[in-house]
Amino acid sequence: MFDILVYLFENYVDFADFSKSGNQPDSPDSQADTALSRKLTAAGFSEEEISEALEWLQGLKATLPTRQLQADSRSLRAYTPDESAHLGADALGFLHFLEQAKVLSADLRELVIERAMALPDDRLSLGRFKVIVLMVLWSQEQNLDTLIVEELLSDAEPEHLH
């Protein structure tokens, strides 16, 4: 599924064009009939992967924030035990870094957490978490700094300074 998300990011310049193009189905059953599904199949992705990715993207579209949360810079987001276990320390640390760097606002942070929690994996790798962040930022149609995009697309594990 994550390979498909990266493929879509790399091949569709604008999320609005992607989401309004009619390529996203209204239900998982109609996915095989869409042009996007055919393109993804031709690119070598399995039907199961395509179905999962398109369903996840439908969830992203459905949960896009309609208002801005106003969080005080001194506020602290407490994570539930389920969130902590599912995301892991690396992803939570990376999320904190993105907030401090003003890449993510409070509402986008919540959207990233919601979309990460929507995945069935027990614990997300940092690389997969970065793809989720990339997709959320892409869905907001923000101009992304090249260094941020490179960091989000990198699979390298963080270096520890010990």
C-alpha positions as a LaTeX table, in Angstrom:
\begin{tabular}{lrrr}
\hline
Residue & $x$ (\AA) & $y$ (\AA) & $z$ (\AA) \\
\hline
Met1 & 0.00 & 0.00 & 0.00 \\
Phe2 & 2.76 & 2.46 & 0.88 \\
Asp3 & 4.44 & 1.95 & $-2.48$ \\
Ile4 & 1.17 & 2.97 & $-4.15$ \\
Leu5 & 0.89 & 6.11 & $-2.01$ \\
Val6 & 4.43 & 7.15 & $-2.98$ \\
Tyr7 & 3.68 & 6.31 & $-6.63$ \\
Leu8 & 0.59 & 8.55 & $-6.54$ \\
Phe9 & 2.54 & 11.39 & $-4.94$ \\
Glu10 & 5.25 & 11.12 & $-7.58$ \\
Asn11 & 2.83 & 10.88 & $-10.52$ \\
Tyr12 & 0.08 & 13.33 & $-9.57$ \\
Val13 & 1.29 & 16.87 & $-9.11$ \\
Asp14 & $-1.85$ & 18.13 & $-7.38$ \\
Phe15 & $-3.98$ & 16.27 & $-4.84$ \\
Ala16 & $-7.05$ & 18.24 & $-5.97$ \\
Asp17 & $-6.55$ & 17.00 & $-9.53$ \\
Phe18 & $-6.10$ & 13.47 & $-8.22$ \\
Ser19 & $-9.11$ & 13.55 & $-5.89$ \\
Lys20 & $-11.46$ & 15.34 & $-8.32$ \\
Ser21 & $-10.45$ & 13.36 & $-11.37$ \\
Gly22 & $-13.02$ & 10.69 & $-10.79$ \\
Asn23 & $-10.24$ & 8.20 & $-10.35$ \\
Gln24 & $-11.19$ & 7.51 & $-6.77$ \\
Pro25 & $-14.14$ & 5.18 & $-6.44$ \\
Asp26 & $-17.14$ & 5.71 & $-4.19$ \\
Ser27 & $-16.91$ & 2.18 & $-2.84$ \\
Pro28 & $-14.23$ & $-0.50$ & $-2.72$ \\
Asp29 & $-16.30$ & $-2.71$ & $-5.03$ \\
Ser30 & $-16.04$ & $-0.25$ & $-7.93$ \\
Gln31 & $-12.23$ & 0.06 & $-7.78$ \\
Ala32 & $-11.57$ & $-2.48$ & $-10.51$ \\
Asp33 & $-13.59$ & $-0.34$ & $-12.95$ \\
Thr34 & $-11.68$ & 2.89 & $-12.41$ \\
Ala35 & $-8.96$ & 4.27 & $-14.63$ \\
Leu36 & $-6.67$ & 4.68 & $-11.65$ \\
Ser37 & $-7.04$ & 1.05 & $-10.67$ \\
Arg38 & $-6.16$ & 0.02 & $-14.21$ \\
Lys39 & $-3.11$ & 2.30 & $-14.21$ \\
Leu40 & $-1.95$ & 0.93 & $-10.88$ \\
Thr41 & $-2.50$ & $-2.64$ & $-12.03$ \\
Ala42 & $-0.50$ & $-1.91$ & $-15.19$ \\
Ala43 & 2.26 & $-0.48$ & $-12.98$ \\
Gly44 & 2.48 & $-3.86$ & $-11.25$ \\
Phe45 & 0.49 & $-3.34$ & $-8.05$ \\
Ser46 & $-1.83$ & $-6.07$ & $-6.79$ \\
Glu47 & $-5.58$ & $-5.59$ & $-6.54$ \\
Glu48 & $-5.42$ & $-6.00$ & $-2.75$ \\
Glu49 & $-2.78$ & $-3.27$ & $-2.42$ \\
Ile50 & $-4.76$ & $-0.98$ & $-4.71$ \\
Ser51 & $-7.95$ & $-1.54$ & $-2.75$ \\
Glu52 & $-6.20$ & $-0.82$ & 0.58 \\
Ala53 & $-4.52$ & 2.33 & $-0.74$ \\
Leu54 & $-7.66$ & 3.76 & $-2.31$ \\
Glu55 & $-9.71$ & 3.00 & 0.79 \\
Trp56 & $-7.08$ & 4.73 & 2.96 \\
Leu57 & $-7.11$ & 7.76 & 0.63 \\
Gln58 & $-10.91$ & 7.90 & 0.80 \\
Gly59 & $-10.54$ & 8.06 & 4.59 \\
Leu60 & $-8.04$ & 10.88 & 4.19 \\
Lys61 & $-10.42$ & 12.85 & 1.99 \\
Ala62 & $-13.26$ & 12.26 & 4.46 \\
Thr63 & $-11.26$ & 13.50 & 7.45 \\
Leu64 & $-9.63$ & 16.60 & 6.00 \\
Pro65 & $-9.86$ & 19.34 & 8.62 \\
Thr66 & $-12.54$ & 21.98 & 8.09 \\
Arg67 & $-11.29$ & 24.29 & 10.82 \\
Gln68 & $-7.99$ & 25.26 & 12.32 \\
Leu69 & $-7.22$ & 24.13 & 15.86 \\
Gln70 & $-5.71$ & 26.90 & 17.90 \\
Ala71 & $-3.02$ & 25.31 & 20.04 \\
Asp72 & $-0.91$ & 27.35 & 22.39 \\
Ser73 & 2.81 & 26.92 & 21.71 \\
Arg74 & 3.18 & 25.80 & 25.32 \\
Ser75 & 0.49 & 23.13 & 25.06 \\
Leu76 & 1.41 & 19.47 & 25.17 \\
Arg77 & $-0.33$ & 16.68 & 23.28 \\
Ala78 & $-0.73$ & 13.61 & 25.49 \\
Tyr79 & $-0.88$ & 10.35 & 23.55 \\
Thr80 & $-3.13$ & 7.47 & 24.51 \\
Pro81 & $-1.48$ & 4.12 & 25.27 \\
Asp82 & $-2.86$ & 2.77 & 21.97 \\
Glu83 & $-1.39$ & 5.71 & 20.04 \\
Ser84 & 1.97 & 5.35 & 21.76 \\
Ala85 & 2.11 & 1.62 & 21.08 \\
His86 & 0.93 & 1.89 & 17.47 \\
Leu87 & 3.11 & 4.83 & 16.47 \\
Gly88 & 6.22 & 4.05 & 18.49 \\
Ala89 & 8.86 & 6.37 & 19.90 \\
Asp90 & 10.54 & 7.16 & 16.55 \\
Ala91 & 7.30 & 8.28 & 14.89 \\
Leu92 & 6.22 & 10.31 & 17.92 \\
Gly93 & 9.63 & 11.99 & 18.05 \\
Phe94 & 9.45 & 12.75 & 14.34 \\
Leu95 & 5.94 & 14.13 & 14.77 \\
His96 & 7.18 & 16.42 & 17.53 \\
Phe97 & 10.08 & 17.55 & 15.33 \\
Leu98 & 7.67 & 18.45 & 12.49 \\
Glu99 & 5.48 & 20.46 & 14.86 \\
Gln100 & 8.45 & 22.35 & 16.29 \\
Ala101 & 9.70 & 23.06 & 12.76 \\
Lys102 & 6.23 & 24.46 & 11.92 \\
Val103 & 5.74 & 21.87 & 9.16 \\
Leu104 & 2.63 & 20.52 & 10.92 \\
Ser105 & $-0.06$ & 22.51 & 12.66 \\
Ala106 & $-2.12$ & 21.04 & 15.49 \\
Asp107 & $-4.97$ & 20.07 & 13.16 \\
Leu108 & $-2.59$ & 18.41 & 10.67 \\
Arg109 & $-0.89$ & 16.57 & 13.54 \\
Glu110 & $-4.27$ & 15.17 & 14.53 \\
Leu111 & $-5.00$ & 14.16 & 10.95 \\
Val112 & $-1.63$ & 12.39 & 10.70 \\
Ile113 & $-2.35$ & 10.52 & 13.94 \\
Glu114 & $-5.87$ & 9.58 & 12.78 \\
Arg115 & $-4.62$ & 8.26 & 9.43 \\
Ala116 & $-1.77$ & 6.36 & 11.11 \\
Met117 & $-4.16$ & 4.79 & 13.59 \\
Ala118 & $-6.42$ & 3.72 & 10.68 \\
Leu119 & $-3.76$ & 1.23 & 9.59 \\
Pro120 & $-3.94$ & $-2.32$ & 10.97 \\
Asp121 & $-0.18$ & $-2.68$ & 11.61 \\
Asp122 & 0.77 & $-3.27$ & 15.23 \\
Arg123 & 3.57 & $-0.72$ & 15.07 \\
Leu124 & 4.43 & 1.51 & 12.15 \\
Ser125 & 7.97 & 1.84 & 10.97 \\
Leu126 & 9.32 & 5.36 & 10.74 \\
Gly127 & 9.51 & 5.04 & 6.95 \\
Arg128 & 5.81 & 4.22 & 6.69 \\
Phe129 & 4.94 & 6.98 & 9.12 \\
Lys130 & 6.80 & 9.45 & 6.91 \\
Val131 & 4.69 & 8.38 & 3.93 \\
Ile132 & 1.54 & 9.10 & 5.97 \\
Val133 & 2.85 & 12.57 & 6.82 \\
Leu134 & 3.72 & 13.15 & 3.16 \\
Met135 & 0.21 & 12.17 & 2.05 \\
Val136 & $-1.44$ & 14.43 & 4.63 \\
Leu137 & 0.71 & 17.39 & 3.59 \\
Trp138 & 0.07 & 16.60 & $-0.08$ \\
Ser139 & $-3.68$ & 16.53 & 0.57 \\
Gln140 & $-3.42$ & 20.07 & 1.93 \\
Glu141 & $-1.87$ & 21.21 & $-1.35$ \\
Gln142 & 0.88 & 23.06 & 0.46 \\
Asn143 & 4.12 & 23.99 & $-1.21$ \\
Leu144 & 6.55 & 21.64 & 0.45 \\
Asp145 & 10.19 & 22.47 & 0.95 \\
Thr146 & 12.39 & 20.14 & $-1.09$ \\
Leu147 & 14.36 & 19.12 & 2.01 \\
Ile148 & 11.15 & 18.13 & 3.80 \\
Val149 & 10.01 & 16.04 & 0.82 \\
Glu150 & 13.42 & 14.34 & 0.64 \\
Glu151 & 13.28 & 13.58 & 4.37 \\
Leu152 & 9.75 & 12.20 & 4.09 \\
Leu153 & 10.68 & 10.00 & 1.14 \\
Ser154 & 13.87 & 8.68 & 2.74 \\
Asp155 & 13.77 & 5.21 & 4.23 \\
Ala156 & 16.94 & 5.72 & 6.23 \\
Glu157 & 16.67 & 5.17 & 9.93 \\
Pro158 & 17.60 & 8.19 & 12.05 \\
Glu159 & 21.17 & 8.41 & 13.25 \\
His160 & 21.57 & 8.38 & 17.01 \\
Leu161 & 24.04 & 10.76 & 18.55 \\
His162 & 25.60 & 8.76 & 21.36 \\
\hline
\end{tabular}
